[in-house]
Amino acid sequence: MEGVTVTRGRPGVLVAAHLPPPVHGMSVATAAFVEALKEEASKSDTQLSIHRISADSNRTQIGHHLERIGRVLTAVVSLLRHRHSLTSLYVSVDADFGMIYTMALCGAARLCHITSYAHHHSASYLGQAPKWRVQLLCRVAGPAAHHIMACPDAVERFESIYPKSEIDLVPMWFAINDPSPSRQRVKPTPSHVTIGHMSNLRLEKGLKDVFDTADSLAARGIPTRLVLAGQPRSEQESAFLALQGDHDRFVLDYRGPVFGRDREDFFADIDVFVFPSVYRHEYTPLVLGESIARGIPIVTRETICCRKEFFERAGLVLHDDADFVAESAKWIEDLLNIEDMWDSLSAGMIKFKCEFKEAGDRASEVARNILGIL
């Protein structure tokens, strides 16, 4: 995708985005939105130039930023060089001090009278963290810039930080591929349960709580298997996994990173998806949508765009101050034994999947706006 120009004609749009690698929720969602831009651009006489601004995951911290600086400068130079033929900039927004990269792109676009569309993927600057960086971004980008947010709560918080903003609401579920189930999802048997967890494995994503939940289920006399997928984020997580070893009370099935068919096999093999993240950037965990799309109940903690009122029809959503291990184990035990509970969740997940199509339609609509297609 990097540096690629698709379709013919002018005016055009410059895309400066976090695209895989590395693979994480932000890069997956960004890549999905870029695909929506490409699809809409192919229907019109619009030029689309794509620049990857993410750094390879195997870099040192210094190497990471040197690569980021080079990629962002390349995109800025391209924007300045082609400023007379560009009407819009689409950029995925960094968090923390990485937001300087976003400011550089949006500032260059403003100087050239090009409208910026900044796609937000982090909750950290919408919560208790210092908000001066995002306020500065808004000032640099200017009042004409559009900010793409994933849910009404994120919109409300963003407006409280910078009320002059132009905001486009695009639920992140547009990035979910709604699969055709390979098998009919059935209620797990009360005699045993398989729980699953998949992410970039890190303690902030609730890795320890996942293991403790499996242990708590087993302590309740329920034969339990934990299917774990993903790459340890650091040596700390690798050391944690190494210490787990063989469990006396439950079976551990660790599969490492999974893609394609292996990813589908992961979902096919689990009864409940457990995601107890307290990661401060957690925004809209796409893997929750992937689970729901496959008829798998979820157990998770609230995030800014994962509210109890919205997700409880598809599983259990706990507040930060809840005892995640005790409450999730009790809920899963009830799920195994209460027939009406499973039936209600199944119906709720079917209704929830309607959100995916609506989100996809909304992403296409905003993509057309960015491209200037009326």
N, C-alpha and C positions, 0 to 999 in steps of 0.2 A: 504494500500500500504506500510505503514511504516515498514521498516526492513524485507520486504518480499524478498525471493529469488525465481525467476521464471526460468523455463527451466533447463536443465541439462547440465553438461559438463563444460569444461574450455578451454581457459581462459575466464575471465569475466569482467564485467563493474560494477562499483559502482556508484549509482545515489544518489546525495545529493541535494534535491530540495525543493522549496517552493510549497507544495501541500496543497489543501484545507483540513481543514479550516485554516484561514478565506478564504472566496470566494471573489476574486478580479481578475482583468485582468491577473496579473502575475501568480497567482496560477492556474487559469483556463488554460492559455497557457502552463504552465509547465506540468500540469497534462496531457494535450493533447499530448505533446511531449513524455512524459513517456509512454503513451499508444502506440505511434509509436515505441518506443524502445522495448516494450513488444511484440508487434506484430511481429517485425522483429526478435527478439531473439527467439521467439517460432518456427521460421522456421530453426533455426540453433542449433548447439551444443554449445550454449553460455550461461553462467551464468549471471544473472542480479540481483543485490542486491540493494534494494530501501530503502532510508532513508529520512524521512520527516524532514526538518530542520526549518520549519516555526513554530511560536509560536501561541498558542490559542489567539483569539482576545479579550477575557475578562480579560486579565492580566493587572496589573499595569505596568508602564514602567520598574521598577526594576524586577518584575516577568517575564516580556516579555524577557528581556535580560538573566536572569538566565535560563529560559527554552531554549532559543536559544543556549546559551553556552553548556548546557547539551546535546542537540540534535547534535550540530556540533561536540562536543568532541566524542560522540558515533560514528559518521560517520568517524572521523579521526582515532579512535582506530580500527574500522573495516577495514579501508583502510590499516593501518599499519600491522594488523594481517594477512590480506590476500594478502599482496603486491606481493607475488610470483605468485599468480594466477590471478591478475588483470592486464589489459592492458590499461584501460581508466577510467577516472572520468568524469561524466556529472554533472555539478553544475549550478544552477540558481544564477545569480549574484545579490548581495545586492547593495543598493545605500548608499550614505553618509558614516557614520562611521560603518554601518553594513557590509561594504565591508571587514572589518577585518575578518569576518567569512569566506567569500569567499577566502581570502588570506590564511587562515589557511588550508583550504581544498586543494587549488591548490599548496601551498607550500609543504604540506605532499606528494601530488602526485608526485611532481617534485623530491623530495628526494628519492622516491621509483622508479623513472624512469617510471612513469605512465603518459600517455598523458592526459591533462585536456581539456575538452570541456566546455567553460564557456558561458552560454546562457544569453544574456543581455536583460533587460526589462525596462530600465529607460532612459529617455532623459536628466536627470539633469546633469550628468557628461559629456555629449556630447555637451553642450551648453556653457553658460557663466560662469557656476559654476567652482570653482577650480578643476583642472584636475589631481592634484598630486596623488589622491587616485587611480584612474584608471591606471595611469602610474605606480604606485607602484605595483598594482595588476599584470600588464603585466610583470614587472620585476620578481616578485615572482613566477608567473606561468611559466615563461621561454619562449624562442622563439619557442619551439615546441608546446606550447599550442594553441588550436583553440578557436576563439571567434565567437559566433553565433550572427549575427545581422539580423534585420528585413527588412531593405530596403537599397537601394544604397546610399541615403543621410547619413544614420547612418554609413555605411561602410566608406564613404569618410571622415566623421568627426573623426571616430575612427582611421583611418590611419594617419590623421593629428596629433593626439595625440601620437600615438605609431606606427610609420611606419613599425616596424619589425614584426607586428602581422600576424599570419595566421588567415584568416577570412572566415567563411562560411555564405553565404547569405540564410536565410530561412524566407520568408515573413510570418508574424504572422497569415495570413489568414488560415494557416493549422489547426488552432484551431477552425475554424468555421464549424459547422455542417450545410451543405446546406440542408434546409428543402424542403419537397414537400409541396407546398402551399396548405392550406386547402380550400382556396377560391381564386378566381381570383382577383388580385389587380386592383381596378378601380380608375379612377380619382376622387378625392374628389369633392363634389358638391360646386359650388361657394357660396352657401347660408350659409355654416358653415364649420368649420375645427376642427379636433382633433390633437393636437400636443402631443408628448410624450417625456419623459426624464426618463432614468434609469441608475443608477450608485450607488456606495457607496455615498450617498448624502452628499456633502460637498460644502461649498461656493466656494472653489477653483475649483470645477468642474463646476462652472457657475450656481449654483442653483438660485441665485437672477436674473440672466439674463434670465433664463427659465421663471420665473414668470413674469418678465417685458415684455418679448416677447409676452406671452399670453395676457397681459394687453394691449399692443400696438395693437395687432390684433383686440381685442374687441373694442378698441377706434376707429378703422377704420370701425366699423359697421359690423364686421364679427362675428357672434355667435361662440364662441370659448370654447373648452373644453381642459383642461390640464390633461393628465393621467401621474401620477408620481409614479415611482416604485423604491424601494431601502430602505436601512437602513441609518438613520442619522449617520454621522461619530462621532459626539460629541454632547455635551450639547448645543453648539453654534448653530448647525444646527437644533437640536430639538426645541430650542427656536425660531429660525427663522420660522420653519414650524408652530409652535403654534400661532405665530403672524399673519399668513396669514388669518386664519379663513375663513369665507365665503366671497367670492368675489361678488361684485355687477355686475362686467362686464364680468366675465367668470366663467365657472364651473370647480372646482377642484375635480379630482378623484384620491385620494391618496391610493395606494394599498399596501404599505410596500414592504418588500422583496418578490420577486416572483421567483418561480422555476417550472420546468416541464411544466405542462399544463397551470398554471397561467402565466408563462412567455410567452408562445405562445399566450395566450389570450391578453396579453398586446400588443404585436405586431399586432395582428389581429384588435385591436380596434383603432389604430392610423393611421393618414394620413401622418404625417411628424415627423421624429425623430430629436430632438434638443439637441445638445451637445456642449455648449459653454465653454469648460474647459480651464482654464489657469493653471492647476495643473503642477508644474514644472517637475514632473516625467513622464508626459503623453508621451507615446511612439507610440503605435499603438492601439487606443481604439477598442477592439474587438466588442463592441456593435454596432459600425458603420457598421462593416461587417455583423453582424447579421441582422441589418435593411435592408441593401442593398440586402442580400440574400432573403429577404421576399418582395422585390419590394417596399420598403419604402424609399422615398427620405430623405436625411440627410441635416442638417444645422449645421455646426461646425466651429471651429477655426483650423487653421493650427497647426500641430505638426511636429516633425522631420520626421515622416513617414506618415503623412497625408497632402500631398501637394496639392495645388489647381490644378496643372496640371494633377494630377492623379485622384482626387476625384470629379472634377466639372462635370463629366459625370453622377454622381449619386446624385448631389445636389449642395449646396452652401458651399464653403469653404472660410472663411474670415481671413484676416491677424489680428495680435494682436491689431493693432492700429485702426481697423475698429470699427464703432459704431454698435456693434453686434445686439442690440435690434432693431434699426431703419432699418438696412439693411435686417435682417432676416424677419421682419414683412412685409416689402415691397416685398421681394422675394416670401414669402408664399402667399401673396395676388395675385401676378402675376401668381403663379402656379395654383391658383384656377380659373383664368380667361383666361389664354392663353392655348389653346388646344395643339398647337405645342410644347410648353414647356414640358408638361407632357409626350407626345409621345417620345420626344427626351430623357428625363430622363429614361423612361421605357426601351428604346433600350440600353441606356448606362449601366443600371444596369444589363441587361442580359449579355452584353459583360464583365462587371466587374466580374461576377460570374465565368467566366472561370479562373480567377486568383486563385480561391479557390482550384480547382483541381490541378493546377500547384504548388501551395504552399504545398499541401498535398504530392504530388509526391516528391518535394524537401525535405520535412521533413523526408520522408521515406529513401531517398538517404543518407542524413546526418546521420540518425539513423544507417543505415548499416555501414557507415564509422566508427562511434563510436564503433560499435560492432565488427569491423574488418571483416565484410562480404564483399567480393569483388564482 
